[in-house]
Amino acid sequence: MLSTARVGFPHGVVRLIMDGLVPAVVGDDVIAEIRSRERNGLVELPKLHGLKPGMRVRVISGPLSEQIGMLAALRPHERVLVLLQLLGGQQRVELARSSIEVVE
């Protein structure tokens, strides 16, 4: 883990998002959305629709549609890791968040 004091960034900043050799340009709408989630100096991250590892889920789209498995992990960029019984064993499959639903 990088020390923020050592590299000279403000408290809590580890590194900048770069576009080649220069810092990336972020649109005003993105900045406004992030600022709208600030509470008491901290930014609240979006909730992932109540999903938690260990939940039973069903794949609702794609070639694995109708398979039921267990949610193993939440991934960045609206992705999830699901454990499915495939090919005679348990397989980890990374899917779009929108391609699963919780099984009641």
Backbone as JSON, one array per atom type, in Angstrom:
{
  "sequence": "MLSTARVGFPHGVVRLIMDGLVPAVVGDDVIAEIRSRERNGLVELPKLHGLKPGMRVRVISGPLSEQIGMLAALRPHERVLVLLQLLGGQQRVELARSSIEVVE",
  "N": [[0.84, -1.18, 0.0], [0.52, 2.21, -0.77], [2.0, 5.01, 0.8], [0.36, 7.95, 1.56], [1.5, 10.3, 2.48], [4.14, 10.13, 1.72], [4.19, 10.4, -1.08], [3.13, 12.88, -1.53], [0.4, 13.5, -2.0], [-2.95, 14.7, -1.2], [-4.56, 13.91, 1.97], [-5.75, 10.59, 2.07], [-5.62, 10.13, -0.67], [-4.32, 7.9, -2.96], [-3.26, 7.47, -5.53], [-3.27, 9.08, -8.78], [-5.68, 8.91, -11.43], [-4.61, 8.17, -14.57], [-4.14, 9.34, -17.94], [-2.34, 8.16, -20.07], [0.57, 9.95, -19.86], [-0.41, 12.07, -18.48], [-2.71, 13.47, -16.04], [-6.03, 12.07, -16.05], [-8.93, 13.49, -17.61], [-11.87, 14.34, -16.01], [-15.32, 14.42, -16.32], [-17.56, 17.17, -15.53], [-20.12, 16.34, -14.72], [-19.65, 13.82, -13.62], [-18.03, 14.45, -11.43], [-19.87, 16.04, -9.98], [-21.79, 14.11, -9.34], [-20.33, 12.39, -7.66], [-19.71, 14.18, -5.59], [-22.31, 14.6, -4.65], [-22.79, 12.38, -3.13], [-21.31, 12.7, -0.88], [-20.87, 12.57, 2.58], [-20.38, 13.99, 5.62], [-17.64, 14.4, 5.07], [-16.88, 12.01, 3.87], [-17.25, 9.81, 1.06], [-20.09, 8.09, 0.19], [-20.36, 4.85, -1.03], [-22.07, 3.38, -3.84], [-24.87, 1.23, -3.22], [-25.1, -2.27, -3.8], [-27.66, -3.33, -4.59], [-28.45, -4.87, -2.39], [-27.11, -7.29, -2.53], [-25.16, -9.96, -1.26], [-22.22, -11.84, -0.58], [-22.58, -15.39, -0.57], [-25.28, -15.6, -0.98], [-27.94, -17.31, -2.7], [-28.24, -17.4, -6.17], [-29.71, -16.88, -9.43], [-28.86, -17.27, -12.81], [-29.89, -15.11, -15.28], [-29.62, -14.39, -17.89], [-27.87, -14.89, -21.01], [-25.57, -17.55, -22.05], [-25.53, -19.25, -19.85], [-27.98, -19.13, -18.73], [-30.63, -19.7, -16.43], [-29.16, -21.32, -14.74], [-28.41, -22.11, -11.36], [-26.66, -20.84, -8.62], [-24.12, -19.88, -6.22], [-23.48, -16.69, -4.91], [-20.3, -15.54, -4.93], [-18.57, -13.32, -4.78], [-18.55, -9.72, -4.94], [-17.69, -7.68, -7.58], [-15.69, -5.01, -9.06], [-17.08, -2.51, -11.3], [-19.79, -3.24, -11.76], [-19.84, -6.06, -11.78], [-20.01, -9.57, -10.91], [-18.96, -12.47, -9.06], [-19.75, -15.77, -9.44], [-20.43, -18.99, -8.13], [-20.89, -21.93, -9.83], [-22.31, -25.15, -10.5], [-20.81, -26.9, -12.82], [-19.71, -28.88, -15.58], [-19.09, -31.17, -14.09], [-18.06, -30.22, -11.69], [-17.44, -27.54, -9.28], [-17.47, -24.34, -10.57], [-15.99, -21.13, -10.97], [-17.49, -18.25, -12.14], [-17.42, -15.21, -13.79], [-19.7, -12.62, -14.07], [-21.95, -10.14, -15.5], [-23.54, -7.89, -13.27], [-26.19, -7.4, -13.82], [-27.06, -9.75, -14.96], [-27.88, -11.63, -13.14], [-30.17, -12.82, -10.57], [-31.53, -12.77, -7.26], [-32.31, -15.81, -5.62], [-35.16, -16.77, -4.01]],
  "CA": [[0.0, 0.0, 0.0], [1.3, 3.43, -0.85], [1.8, 6.02, 1.85], [-0.04, 9.21, 0.93], [2.41, 11.36, 2.89], [5.4, 9.98, 1.01], [4.11, 10.85, -2.47], [2.7, 14.27, -1.58], [-1.01, 13.69, -2.3], [-3.8, 15.02, -0.04], [-4.94, 12.77, 2.81], [-6.69, 9.65, 1.48], [-5.36, 9.91, -2.1], [-3.22, 6.97, -3.15], [-2.67, 7.8, -6.83], [-4.17, 9.72, -9.73], [-6.03, 8.16, -12.63], [-3.83, 8.81, -15.62], [-4.4, 9.12, -19.35], [-0.96, 8.2, -20.56], [1.49, 10.61, -18.93], [-1.08, 13.21, -17.84], [-3.93, 13.07, -15.31], [-7.23, 11.93, -16.87], [-9.95, 14.52, -17.48], [-13.13, 13.78, -15.52], [-16.4, 15.36, -16.62], [-18.22, 17.87, -14.42], [-21.26, 15.54, -14.26], [-19.11, 12.75, -12.76], [-17.61, 15.11, -10.18], [-21.08, 16.44, -9.27], [-22.42, 12.9, -8.8], [-19.51, 11.95, -6.53], [-19.93, 15.15, -4.51], [-23.67, 14.45, -4.11], [-22.77, 11.25, -2.2], [-20.43, 13.02, 0.25], [-21.51, 12.72, 3.88], [-19.42, 14.21, 6.7], [-16.27, 14.27, 4.59], [-16.65, 10.71, 3.23], [-18.14, 9.52, -0.06], [-20.78, 6.81, 0.33], [-20.35, 4.07, -2.25], [-23.41, 2.9, -4.18], [-25.25, -0.1, -2.74], [-25.26, -3.23, -4.89], [-28.98, -3.95, -4.59], [-28.61, -5.82, -1.31], [-26.4, -8.55, -2.76], [-24.09, -10.29, -0.33], [-21.66, -13.17, -0.82], [-23.27, -16.48, 0.1], [-26.67, -15.66, -1.43], [-28.25, -18.13, -3.87], [-28.63, -16.57, -7.29], [-30.03, -17.52, -10.71], [-28.42, -16.55, -13.99], [-31.13, -14.8, -16.02], [-29.35, -14.09, -19.3], [-26.64, -15.44, -21.55], [-25.52, -19.0, -22.27], [-25.71, -19.98, -18.58], [-29.31, -18.8, -18.24], [-31.36, -20.66, -15.58], [-28.28, -22.0, -13.78], [-28.48, -21.57, -10.0], [-25.38, -20.97, -7.94], [-23.91, -19.06, -5.02], [-22.71, -15.47, -5.12], [-19.02, -15.66, -4.22], [-17.95, -12.01, -4.54], [-18.95, -8.54, -5.72], [-16.51, -7.16, -8.28], [-15.86, -3.65, -9.58], [-17.7, -2.27, -12.61], [-21.06, -3.96, -11.87], [-19.58, -7.47, -12.07], [-20.12, -10.48, -9.77], [-18.36, -13.79, -9.21], [-20.75, -16.75, -9.04], [-20.01, -20.38, -8.16], [-21.89, -22.76, -10.48], [-21.97, -26.55, -10.73], [-20.67, -27.09, -14.27], [-18.66, -29.79, -16.03], [-18.74, -32.11, -13.04], [-17.43, -29.59, -10.53], [-17.81, -26.16, -9.01], [-16.7, -23.41, -11.4], [-16.17, -19.69, -10.74], [-17.87, -17.56, -13.37], [-17.63, -13.77, -13.6], [-20.84, -12.19, -14.87], [-22.48, -8.81, -15.26], [-24.5, -7.85, -12.16], [-27.55, -7.42, -14.39], [-27.4, -11.07, -15.5], [-28.29, -12.53, -12.07], [-31.19, -12.39, -9.62], [-31.52, -13.54, -6.02], [-33.29, -16.89, -5.54], [-35.82, -16.73, -2.68]],
  "C": [[0.88, 1.24, 0.0], [1.0, 4.35, 0.32], [1.48, 7.34, 1.17], [0.93, 10.33, 1.28], [3.69, 11.32, 2.07], [5.32, 10.53, -0.41], [3.54, 12.26, -2.61], [1.26, 14.52, -1.98], [-1.77, 14.1, -1.05], [-4.18, 13.75, 0.72], [-5.98, 11.89, 2.11], [-6.47, 9.38, 0.0], [-4.16, 9.0, -2.24], [-2.5, 7.24, -4.46], [-3.72, 8.45, -7.72], [-4.5, 8.76, -10.86], [-5.4, 8.9, -13.79], [-4.36, 8.44, -17.0], [-3.04, 9.25, -20.04], [-0.07, 8.83, -19.51], [0.86, 11.79, -18.2], [-2.31, 12.72, -17.06], [-5.14, 13.06, -16.24], [-8.2, 13.08, -16.59], [-11.25, 13.83, -17.07], [-14.21, 14.83, -15.72], [-17.03, 15.96, -15.38], [-19.39, 17.07, -13.85], [-20.8, 14.42, -13.33], [-18.71, 13.33, -11.41], [-18.83, 15.49, -9.35], [-21.76, 15.23, -8.63], [-21.65, 12.38, -7.59], [-19.72, 12.89, -5.34], [-21.31, 15.01, -3.88], [-23.75, 13.3, -3.09], [-21.89, 11.5, -0.98], [-21.25, 13.24, 1.51], [-20.44, 12.84, 4.95], [-17.98, 13.96, 6.26], [-15.94, 12.95, 3.92], [-17.65, 10.51, 2.11], [-18.75, 8.14, 0.16], [-20.77, 6.11, -1.02], [-21.75, 3.56, -2.55], [-23.64, 1.49, -3.64], [-25.46, -1.01, -3.94], [-26.53, -4.03, -4.7], [-29.13, -5.03, -3.52], [-27.93, -7.16, -1.52], [-25.29, -8.73, -1.74], [-23.54, -11.67, -0.69], [-22.37, -14.22, 0.03], [-24.72, -16.62, -0.33], [-26.8, -16.62, -2.62], [-28.77, -17.22, -4.96], [-28.92, -17.44, -8.51], [-29.48, -16.65, -11.83], [-29.65, -16.34, -14.87], [-30.89, -14.43, -17.48], [-28.04, -14.74, -19.72], [-26.68, -16.95, -21.65], [-25.71, -19.84, -21.01], [-27.07, -19.72, -17.96], [-29.97, -19.98, -17.56], [-30.47, -21.49, -14.66], [-28.42, -21.31, -12.43], [-27.15, -21.84, -9.31], [-25.33, -20.09, -6.71], [-23.05, -17.85, -5.39], [-21.44, -15.56, -4.27], [-18.43, -14.3, -3.88], [-18.57, -10.95, -5.43], [-17.67, -7.97, -6.31], [-16.75, -5.73, -8.71], [-16.59, -3.66, -10.92], [-18.94, -3.12, -12.83], [-20.88, -5.41, -12.31], [-19.73, -8.27, -10.78], [-19.41, -11.78, -10.1], [-19.34, -14.79, -8.63], [-20.14, -18.15, -9.13], [-21.15, -21.21, -8.73], [-21.38, -24.2, -10.57], [-21.98, -26.8, -12.24], [-19.56, -28.1, -14.54], [-18.16, -30.7, -14.91], [-18.06, -31.51, -11.82], [-17.89, -28.16, -10.36], [-16.89, -25.23, -9.78], [-17.01, -21.97, -11.01], [-16.43, -19.03, -12.09], [-18.08, -16.1, -13.05], [-18.69, -13.31, -14.6], [-21.16, -10.73, -14.61], [-23.5, -8.88, -14.13], [-25.93, -7.99, -12.68], [-27.96, -8.8, -14.9], [-27.75, -12.08, -14.41], [-29.45, -11.93, -11.28], [-31.12, -13.3, -8.4], [-32.62, -14.58, -6.08], [-33.84, -16.87, -4.12], [-35.9, -18.1, -2.08]]
}
